[in-house]
Amino acid sequence: MKKSLVFSALFIIFCMTVHSQENDSILKETNTKTRTKSDDDFKTLFGNNRSQGAYGAFSFGYTEVDNIQAMTFGGKFEWIVSHSLGFGFGGTGFINEYHWDDNLQRDVFLTGGYGGFIIEPILLPKFPVHLSFPVTLGAGGISYITKENQDYHNMIEDSEVFLVAEPSAELEFNITRHFRLAAGASYRFTTPFDIGMSGATPVSSDAIESWTYTLTFKFGRF
């Protein structure tokens, strides 16, 4: 009788142990699938990325100002809503090369900047390579500068302000969880203005209404 009770107790303990191990195995498998699904939810080139948040960025670019080669440099900060819509603020500066003005008989160049509110729809943000379409709406200024031949000092001869709208298209790469690289093109539209000095070749707003090609480095939580 005692042996039967002992065997029965051992059998019950064995069954309970097996059942517990099966439950643990099922729970681990469920957790693994959940983690896998979550990890695979957002894809990057070098690992998995994070969800919505905010980011800061800086950029360098090439454009033409008054049909002269020019460099741009900029920065911005944006909040990201539901992975697919960014909004924030940013600014861009530009400067073109020294060029000879026959009327003034000296070197001149144009420089300035603009900035304002940015809205950025993002298409398929969870894919490692995707598109975004930033639009900048704001204001800016431009200066007409001459270089004195004798002492090489730069003189601001004239300045003007303008309103600006700049739609863009960017090809974005999710490099890591916190870093994106974007190659883009944009076009500046401005309100009319004229800038220059007496006797100089006049410069109008058409001088900065042109294409810009940029490389942007974005750091944050996307």
C-alpha angles and dihedrals in degrees: 000000000000090000090052091052091048093049091046092051092048091048092051092048090049092051092047091050093050091047091050092050091050091051091049090050092050091047092050091048091050092049091048092052091047092051092045092051091047093046092048091049094085119037129200135172092251106027139317124321132217132249132260123327136108140297144195124216144183128200144191126202152168126237142143125254115190088349090300124118112263140181126225130199128181151158138205145176123214140179116221120218120197091342091281110070128055128186132175145101136293147157140213131203127199139188130178129209125276109268133181119255109205093200094054096032091223142088118275137178140181125231137167145115147229140200147158143128120357128200118185125188110198120206118212094346095178093063116092090237119034146139134262131184113207119187122195120203118182147084139285149171140234133201132204109218132187129197117224110227096214104050100013092232118151116234124199103224100175141355136195137184129220145174117247141199119187121181116192142186121209135187105215129201121200096218098170137344092280104025133072129178119206131190112196150165128214140175126219122221117188140177114257121278140154125215136180141082138269110294094010128116104270119242122206134190089271086075093076100029096102146107122287125198115202144181112209129194114205125193126183146063113318 
